[in-house]
Amino acid sequence: MKKNLLFLLLATFVFQLNAQNNPNQEARKLSLALYAISNLYVDSTDTDKLVEDAISGMLEKLDPHSDYLDPQETKDMTEPLQGNFDGIGIQFNMITDTLYVIQVIAGGPSEKVGLHAGDRIILVNDTLIAGVKMKTNDIMKMLRGKKGTEVRVKVLRAGTPDLIEFKIIRGKIPVYSLDAAYMADKTTGYMKLNRFAASSADEFREALAKLKKQGMKNLILDLQGNGGGYLNIAIDLADEFLEKDRLIVYTEGSKQPREEANSTGRGDFEQGRLVVLVDESSASASEILAGAIQDWDRGVIIGRRTFGKGLVQKPIPLPDGSMIRLTVSRYYTPTGRTIQKPYESGKTDDYRHDLIERYNRGELMSADSIHFPDSMKFNTLVTGRTVYGGGGIMPDVFIPVDTTRYTDYHRKLVAKGVVYRVAMNYVDQHREELAANYPKFIQFNQQFEVTPAMIDELKEIAQEEDIEFNEEEYERSKALIKLQIKALVARDIYEMGEYYQVINDDNPAYQKALEIINDRDAYNKELGYK
């Protein structure tokens, strides 16, 4: 005890003696504090956790996006953006503590051994995972593993009384960022991008080539709900639409010089009408792309004001596999607009509640509720239209949130997985019949209807989940519920793209995009062309 105290006193004396002339006094101060707590604190301490908490505490005082990730969080964050991971190759949902296989990835390990969409995985390596309230992350850790290793699963399949065992050799699983690419009409293509991953530009170009062969002249790019990803991919995709030597984005910080990204003129869709769909969950890379398109009057932006994430994080790897994501600069659109919405350092709760505040102010229902100061007005670079900065990208055409059909009853049905279970049960019981009756999606989309029996089942399951039936709210949400069930059935017997072909029938932004993109005069008017 005396030895520790003497060392502490000596270290304090030396620190104070050299503080004025020592440029590293802050680091020494932190080290001294850590030593004191580790060696003198009344209770036992976890030094590793103290260090992590200290780093997190410092970063929280800076801005809402600088943060610390432990080794597992670092891995979880980077895997979806890198484009692949090692695993068994399935997409799944956890419904009532049971793992339902939604989709088996083509060519993956699970498809090779015969796993099907609709299977319920009950055991993994003899460990029961059904009905035990296991965390989804823990189940993912059991299914994922190093390429070439084996995992045994036992599944329950509709029509088969006994569990079926599969031995699956894990492999490299591709992660796709393009959820859908199809012809919305004879000349208009539609693409839904869920994130800006390493493979996104290649996926886009491949889909673009296929759609062009089908007669595509115009394109709707859907970035609704796209939270961003890699900056270089956003630049690469913007380059597909812009002529040569057009500024796409620039970054700048107090300790970072201005860096610009310009188009090359090698894009595959520099001509043709373009509409970009955005909403309040479109962030970061989505805003960079939408901002460049808007500033150069290249396409019409439709939807609601985007999230407003315009801070650039530099990843700083640490020796144990953890990472600091430190904000080093800001994004600016070609006109000089800042994308970042206002924030106060250290007040991350207020920042995170911004979307709730937007809703409470009525911003999601009416464009008139959004007010920009004159200092935030900018002019586009071709036709001189007025656009706004100061937080997010304000669309050219505003689409309010539809509050008429989204009731509390509907939200509870979705939250407790009732809608999904009705669709899954129907596919389980009629898979062969569906395949025979609708060999092609176009037949399904034109002819399939949700049956009264399916609605009765929905009400029964809702009652079992203690969701009180509300006749008035049910009637308001009935059409939406049926559409969602149909879309989920389509996803289970076809692919994710077919899900969006069904669900977009209820997407007002999508419907408005089709209307404007097929009306040359309306399209040009929105962009300020005469």
C-alpha positions in Angstrom: 0.0 0.0 0.0 2.8 2.4 1.0 4.7 1.5 -2.2 1.7 2.4 -4.4 1.1 5.6 -2.5 4.7 6.7 -2.8 4.7 5.9 -6.5 1.5 7.9 -7.0 2.9 10.9 -5.1 6.1 10.7 -7.1 4.2 10.5 -10.4 2.0 13.4 -9.4 5.1 15.5 -8.6 6.8 14.7 -11.8 3.6 15.3 -13.8 3.1 18.8 -12.2 6.8 19.7 -12.6 6.7 19.0 -16.4 3.2 20.0 -17.2 3.9 23.4 -18.5 6.6 22.3 -21.0 5.3 18.9 -21.8 3.1 18.7 -25.0 1.8 15.3 -23.9 0.5 16.4 -20.5 -3.1 15.5 -21.3 -2.1 11.9 -22.1 0.0 11.7 -18.9 -3.0 13.1 -17.0 -5.2 10.3 -18.3 -2.6 7.7 -17.6 -2.2 8.9 -14.1 -5.9 8.9 -13.5 -6.1 5.3 -14.8 -3.2 4.2 -12.6 -4.8 5.8 -9.5 -8.2 4.1 -10.1 -6.6 0.8 -10.9 -4.3 0.7 -7.9 -6.0 2.7 -5.2 -9.8 2.6 -5.7 -11.7 1.0 -2.9 -13.3 -1.8 -5.0 -11.9 -4.0 -7.7 -12.1 -2.5 -11.2 -12.0 -3.8 -14.8 -9.2 -1.8 -16.4 -10.3 -2.7 -20.0 -13.8 -1.4 -19.3 -12.5 1.8 -17.7 -10.4 2.6 -20.8 -13.4 1.9 -23.1 -15.7 4.0 -21.0 -13.2 6.8 -21.0 -12.9 6.8 -24.8 -16.7 6.6 -25.2 -17.1 9.5 -22.7 -14.7 11.7 -24.6 -16.3 11.0 -27.9 -19.8 11.6 -26.6 -18.8 15.2 -25.8 -17.8 15.9 -29.5 -20.7 15.2 -31.8 -23.5 12.6 -32.4 -21.5 10.5 -34.8 -18.1 10.1 -33.3 -18.2 6.8 -31.4 -16.2 3.8 -30.1 -16.9 0.2 -31.3 -15.7 -2.8 -29.5 -14.2 -5.7 -31.6 -17.5 -7.4 -32.1 -19.4 -4.2 -32.9 -16.6 -3.3 -35.4 -17.0 -6.7 -37.1 -20.9 -6.4 -37.1 -20.7 -2.9 -38.6 -18.2 -3.7 -41.4 -19.6 -7.0 -42.6 -22.8 -5.7 -44.3 -20.8 -3.0 -46.1 -17.9 -5.3 -47.2 -20.2 -7.4 -49.3 -19.8 -10.9 -47.9 -19.3 -12.9 -44.7 -18.9 -16.6 -43.8 -22.1 -18.4 -42.9 -24.8 -20.8 -44.2 -26.6 -18.5 -46.6 -30.1 -17.8 -45.4 -32.2 -14.8 -44.6 -34.4 -15.3 -41.5 -36.9 -13.7 -39.1 -37.5 -14.4 -35.5 -41.2 -14.8 -34.9 -42.6 -15.8 -31.5 -39.1 -17.2 -30.5 -38.8 -19.3 -33.6 -36.4 -18.8 -36.5 -38.2 -18.8 -39.8 -36.1 -19.1 -43.0 -37.3 -16.3 -45.3 -35.0 -17.0 -48.2 -32.2 -19.4 -49.1 -29.4 -17.6 -51.0 -29.0 -19.0 -54.4 -25.8 -21.1 -54.7 -25.1 -20.9 -51.0 -24.4 -23.8 -48.6 -28.0 -24.1 -47.3 -29.4 -24.4 -50.8 -26.9 -27.1 -51.7 -28.1 -29.3 -48.9 -31.8 -28.7 -49.5 -32.9 -26.1 -46.9 -36.2 -24.3 -48.0 -37.9 -21.0 -47.4 -40.5 -21.6 -44.7 -38.3 -24.1 -42.7 -38.2 -23.4 -39.0 -34.7 -24.1 -37.4 -35.3 -25.7 -34.1 -31.8 -26.9 -33.1 -28.3 -25.8 -34.0 -25.5 -28.3 -33.1 -28.0 -29.9 -30.6 -28.7 -26.6 -28.9 -32.4 -25.7 -28.7 -33.0 -22.2 -30.2 -36.8 -22.3 -30.6 -39.0 -21.1 -27.8 -36.2 -20.1 -25.5 -36.1 -16.3 -26.0 -32.5 -16.4 -27.3 -31.1 -13.2 -28.7 -30.9 -12.9 -32.5 -27.2 -12.0 -32.3 -26.5 -15.1 -30.3 -28.2 -17.3 -32.9 -26.3 -15.5 -35.7 -23.0 -16.3 -33.9 -24.0 -20.0 -33.8 -24.9 -20.1 -37.5 -22.0 -18.1 -38.8 -18.4 -19.3 -38.6 -15.2 -19.8 -40.5 -15.5 -21.0 -44.1 -15.2 -24.7 -44.4 -16.5 -25.5 -40.9 -19.6 -27.6 -40.3 -22.8 -26.7 -38.5 -25.7 -29.2 -37.9 -29.3 -27.9 -37.9 -32.6 -29.6 -37.3 -35.6 -28.0 -38.9 -39.4 -28.4 -38.8 -41.0 -28.4 -42.2 -44.7 -28.1 -43.0 -46.1 -31.5 -43.9 -43.2 -33.4 -42.3 -44.0 -34.7 -38.8 -40.3 -35.3 -37.7 -37.4 -32.9 -37.6 -35.1 -33.0 -40.6 -31.3 -32.8 -39.9 -29.0 -31.0 -42.3 -25.2 -30.9 -42.2 -24.1 -27.6 -43.7 -20.5 -26.6 -44.6 -20.2 -22.9 -44.1 -19.0 -20.8 -47.1 -18.5 -17.2 -48.3 -22.0 -15.6 -48.5 -22.5 -12.6 -50.7 -24.4 -9.7 -49.2 -26.5 -7.8 -51.8 -27.4 -4.1 -51.4 -29.8 -3.9 -54.4 -33.2 -5.2 -53.2 -35.0 -4.8 -56.4 -34.5 -3.9 -60.1 -37.5 -4.2 -62.4 -39.4 -2.5 -65.2 -42.1 -0.3 -63.7 -43.6 0.2 -67.1 -42.5 -0.1 -70.7 -39.8 2.6 -70.5 -39.2 3.1 -66.8 -36.9 1.1 -64.7 -37.0 0.9 -60.9 -34.2 0.1 -58.5 -34.3 -0.1 -54.7 -30.9 0.3 -52.9 -30.8 -0.5 -49.2 -27.2 0.7 -48.5 -24.0 1.9 -50.1 -21.9 -1.2 -49.8 -18.6 -2.2 -51.5 -20.6 -4.1 -54.2 -23.3 -1.5 -54.8 -21.8 0.2 -57.9 -21.3 -3.2 -59.6 -24.8 -4.3 -58.6 -26.2 -1.1 -60.0 -24.3 -1.3 -63.3 -25.3 -5.0 -63.8 -29.0 -4.2 -63.1 -28.8 -1.1 -65.4 -27.6 -3.2 -68.3 -30.4 -5.7 -67.8 -33.1 -3.1 -67.6 -31.7 -1.3 -70.7 -32.1 -4.5 -72.6 -35.7 -4.6 -71.6 -36.3 -1.1 -73.0 -35.5 1.2 -70.1 -35.2 4.9 -71.0 -36.0 6.4 -67.6 -35.1 5.4 -64.0 -36.6 5.7 -60.5 -33.9 5.2 -57.9 -35.4 4.4 -54.5 -33.2 5.5 -51.5 -36.1 5.5 -49.0 -34.8 4.1 -45.7 -31.2 4.0 -47.0 -29.0 5.0 -44.1 -25.8 5.4 -46.2 -22.5 3.5 -46.3 -19.2 4.1 -48.2 -18.5 7.6 -49.5 -16.6 6.4 -52.5 -19.6 4.3 -53.6 -21.9 7.3 -53.4 -19.5 9.2 -55.6 -19.2 6.2 -58.0 -23.0 6.0 -58.3 -23.4 9.8 -58.8 -20.8 9.5 -61.5 -23.2 7.2 -63.4 -25.7 10.1 -63.8 -23.5 13.2 -64.3 -21.6 14.6 -67.3 -17.8 15.0 -67.1 -16.1 17.4 -64.6 -19.2 18.0 -62.5 -18.4 18.4 -58.8 -20.2 15.6 -56.8 -19.3 16.4 -53.2 -16.5 18.1 -51.2 -15.4 17.6 -47.6 -13.6 20.0 -45.3 -12.7 20.3 -41.7 -10.6 22.5 -39.4 -7.8 20.1 -39.6 -8.6 18.6 -43.0 -8.1 20.5 -46.2 -10.9 20.7 -48.8 -11.1 17.5 -50.9 -13.3 17.4 -54.0 -14.8 14.5 -56.0 -15.7 15.1 -59.6 -17.5 13.1 -62.3 -15.5 11.4 -65.0 -18.0 11.3 -67.9 -18.0 7.5 -68.0 -21.5 7.1 -66.6 -23.9 4.7 -68.2 -27.0 6.8 -67.4 -26.1 10.4 -68.1 -29.2 10.9 -70.3 -32.8 9.9 -69.7 -35.2 11.1 -67.0 -34.2 10.4 -63.4 -36.3 10.4 -60.2 -34.7 9.8 -56.8 -37.0 8.8 -53.9 -35.9 9.8 -50.3 -37.4 10.1 -46.9 -36.5 11.1 -43.3 -34.4 7.8 -43.0 -32.3 8.5 -46.1 -28.9 9.5 -44.7 -25.3 10.2 -45.4 -24.3 8.6 -48.7 -28.0 8.8 -49.8 -27.9 12.6 -49.2 -24.6 13.0 -51.0 -26.1 11.3 -54.1 -29.4 13.1 -53.9 -27.7 16.5 -53.3 -25.5 16.1 -56.3 -28.4 15.2 -58.5 -30.5 18.1 -57.3 -27.7 20.7 -57.5 -26.9 19.9 -61.1 -30.7 19.7 -62.0 -30.1 16.2 -63.2 -33.2 14.6 -61.8 -36.2 15.2 -59.6 -36.0 14.4 -55.9 -39.3 13.1 -54.5 -40.3 12.4 -50.9 -39.6 14.0 -47.5 -36.6 15.9 -46.1 -33.7 13.5 -45.5 -32.1 12.7 -42.2 -29.3 15.3 -42.2 -26.1 13.3 -41.6 -23.2 15.2 -43.1 -20.3 14.5 -40.8 -17.4 12.5 -42.1 -16.0 9.7 -39.8 -12.5 8.4 -40.2 -12.1 4.9 -38.8 -9.1 4.5 -36.5 -8.4 0.8 -35.8 -7.1 0.0 -32.3 -4.8 -3.0 -31.5 -7.5 -5.2 -30.0 -9.7 -5.1 -33.1 -11.9 -2.3 -31.7 -12.3 1.0 -33.5 -12.8 4.7 -33.0 -15.0 6.4 -35.6 -13.9 10.1 -35.4 -15.6 12.9 -37.2 -12.9 14.8 -39.1 -14.8 16.9 -41.6 -18.2 17.8 -43.1 -19.9 17.0 -46.4 -21.0 19.8 -48.7 -23.1 19.5 -51.9 -21.8 21.1 -55.2 -23.6 24.4 -54.4 -21.9 24.5 -51.0 -24.9 23.3 -48.9 -24.0 21.6 -45.7 -25.9 18.3 -45.3 -25.5 18.1 -41.5 -28.5 19.2 -39.4 -27.7 21.3 -36.3 -26.7 19.7 -33.0 -25.3 20.7 -29.7 -22.1 18.9 -28.5 -22.8 16.4 -25.8 -26.6 16.5 -26.3 -27.0 13.3 -28.4 -30.5 12.5 -27.0 -31.9 15.7 -28.5 -30.3 14.9 -31.8 -31.7 11.4 -31.9 -35.2 12.6 -31.1 -35.1 15.0 -34.0 -37.4 12.7 -36.2 -39.9 12.6 -33.4 -39.8 16.4 -33.2 -40.3 16.6 -37.0 -43.4 14.5 -36.6 -44.7 16.6 -33.7 -44.2 19.8 -35.7 -46.2 18.4 -38.6 -43.2 18.4 -40.9 -43.8 14.8 -42.1 -47.4 15.7 -43.0 -47.0 19.2 -44.6 -44.2 20.9 -46.4 -45.5 24.2 -45.1 -44.4 23.2 -41.6 -40.7 23.4 -42.8 -39.1 26.8 -42.5 -35.6 27.7 -43.8 -33.8 31.0 -43.1 -32.8 33.1 -46.0 -29.1 32.3 -45.2 -29.8 28.7 -46.1 -31.1 29.4 -49.6 -28.9 28.3 -52.5 -29.4 28.2 -56.3 -28.9 25.1 -58.4 -26.0 25.2 -60.9 -27.9 24.8 -64.3 -31.4 26.3 -64.0 -30.9 28.4 -60.8 -33.7 26.9 -58.8 -33.9 27.6 -55.1 -32.8 24.8 -52.9 -32.1 24.7 -49.1 -29.2 23.8 -46.9 -28.7 23.5 -43.1 -29.8 19.9 -42.6 -30.8 17.2 -45.0 -31.9 17.4 -48.6 -35.4 19.0 -49.1 -37.1 17.2 -52.0 -38.4 19.0 -55.1 -41.8 17.2 -54.7 -43.0 16.7 -51.1 -44.9 13.5 -50.3 -46.6 13.5 -46.8 -46.8 10.5 -44.5 -50.1 8.8 -45.0 -51.6 8.7 -41.5 -55.0 7.5 -42.6 -54.2 3.8 -43.0 -51.4 3.4 -40.5 -53.4 2.8 -37.3 -52.4 1.5 -33.9 -54.1 -1.8 -34.6 -52.0 -2.2 -37.8 -48.8 -1.2 -36.0 -49.4 -3.9 -33.3 -50.1 -6.5 -35.9 -46.8 -5.8 -37.6 -44.8 -5.4 -34.4 -45.8 -8.8 -33.1 -45.3 -10.5 -36.4 -48.9 -11.4 -37.0 -49.0 -10.2 -40.7 -45.8 -12.1 -41.4 -47.0 -15.3 -39.7 -50.3 -15.3 -41.8 -48.2 -15.1 -45.0 -45.8 -17.7 -43.9 -48.5 -20.1 -42.8 -50.3 -19.8 -46.1 -47.1 -20.4 -48.1 -46.3 -23.4 -45.9 -49.7 -25.0 -46.6 -50.0 -24.1 -50.3 -46.4 -24.0 -51.6 -46.9 -26.6 -54.4 -50.3 -25.1 -55.3 -48.8 -21.6 -55.6 -46.0 -22.9 -57.8 -48.4 -24.7 -60.1 -50.9 -21.8 -60.3 -48.4 -19.0 -60.6 -45.2 -20.2 -62.4 -44.5 -16.5 -63.3 -44.8 -13.5 -61.0 -46.9 -11.5 -63.4 -49.7 -14.2 -63.1 -49.4 -14.0 -59.3 -49.5 -10.2 -59.2 -52.6 -10.0 -61.4 -54.6 -12.9 -60.0 -53.7 -13.7 -56.3 -55.9 -12.3 -53.7 -55.8 -12.6 -49.9 -58.7 -14.9 -48.9 -61.3 -14.3 -46.1 -59.8 -17.4 -44.3 -56.4 -15.6 -44.2 -58.0 -12.6 -42.6 -59.9 -14.8 -40.1 -56.5 -16.4 -39.2 -55.0 -12.9 -38.8 -57.7 -11.9 -36.3 -57.3 -15.2 -34.4 -53.5 -14.8 -34.1 -53.9 -11.2 -33.0 -56.3 -12.3 -30.3 -53.8 -14.9 -29.1 -51.2 -12.1 -28.9 -53.5 -10.0 -26.8 -54.1 -7.4 -29.6 -57.6 -6.0 -29.0 -59.7 -5.9 -32.2 -60.7 -2.4 -33.3 -63.3 -2.5 -36.0 -62.8 1.1 -37.1 -59.0 0.9 -37.2 -59.1 -2.5 -38.9 -61.4 -1.1 -41.7 -59.0 1.8 -42.2 -55.9 -0.5 -42.4 -57.6 -3.4 -44.2 -56.3 -2.7 -47.7 -52.8 -2.1 -46.4 -52.8 -5.3 -44.4 -53.9 -7.3 -47.4 -51.3 -5.7 -49.6 -48.6 -6.5 -47.1 -49.7 -10.1 -46.8 -49.6 -10.5 -50.6 -46.2 -8.9 -50.8 -44.8 -11.3 -48.1 -46.2 -14.3 -50.0 -44.6 -13.0 -53.2 -41.2 -12.6 -51.4 -41.4 -16.2 -50.1 -42.2 -17.9 -53.4 -40.2 -15.6 -55.6 -37.5 -13.0 -54.5 -37.2 -9.7 -52.7 -37.7 -7.8 -55.9 -41.2 -9.2 -56.3 -42.0 -8.0 -52.8 -41.4 -4.4 -53.9 -43.4 -4.8 -57.0 -46.4 -5.6 -54.9 -45.8 -3.2 -52.0 -45.1 -0.2 -54.3 -48.7 -0.2 -55.2 -49.2 1.5 -51.8 -46.1 3.8 -52.1 -47.3 7.4 -52.9 -43.8 8.5 -53.7 -43.4 5.7 -56.2 -46.8 6.5 -57.8 -45.9 10.2 -58.0 -42.5 9.3 -59.5 -44.2 7.3 -62.3 -46.6 10.2 -62.9 -43.8 12.8 -63.3 -41.3 10.7 -65.1 -43.8 9.9 -67.8 -44.8 13.5 -68.3 -42.0 15.4 -70.0 -43.5 18.8 -69.4 -44.1 18.2 -65.6 -40.6 16.7 -65.3 -38.9 19.7 -67.0 -41.0 22.1 -64.9 -39.8 20.6 -61.7 -36.2 21.0 -62.8 -36.7 24.6 -64.0 -36.2 23.8 -67.7 -38.5 25.6 -70.2 
